[in-house]
Amino acid sequence: GNLNREAFGNYFSACKYGKRTLEEQLEGLGYKSEKKEKRCGDTDYETPCTCEKEPNSVKKKYCELRKKNANKMTRGDAASMCARRSEEYSKEIGAEYYKDCMKEEGF
């Protein structure tokens, strides 16, 4: 009744926005594909990426440091998250939990 005729052709599988690839269909069924991770320099150090393909140990160490810092929370984000989590506890325990949480996040 409310089928959008502009988005679909005569048959349901003829969607003009494209069909799902076999890989996407298998992932939907619970099969995981073994995608190769890209070099971190190619992804601006956002995970998932790998530093294993760097040519020497100095560049590998630099890559790992950049990767770690790229995924780090800001102080404000960490404070908000820790405050929300500490609200689940009594005032005294929540204060200690907040301190521990901030320390775990590197602040």
HELIX and SHEET records of a PDB file:
HELIX    1   1 LEU A   22  GLY A   28  1                                   7    
HELIX    2   2 CYS A   40  THR A   43  5                                   4    
HELIX    3   3 SER A   57  ALA A   70  1                                  14    
HELIX    4   4 ARG A   75  SER A   86  1                                  12    
HELIX    5   5 LYS A   91  GLU A  104  1                                  14    
END                                                                             
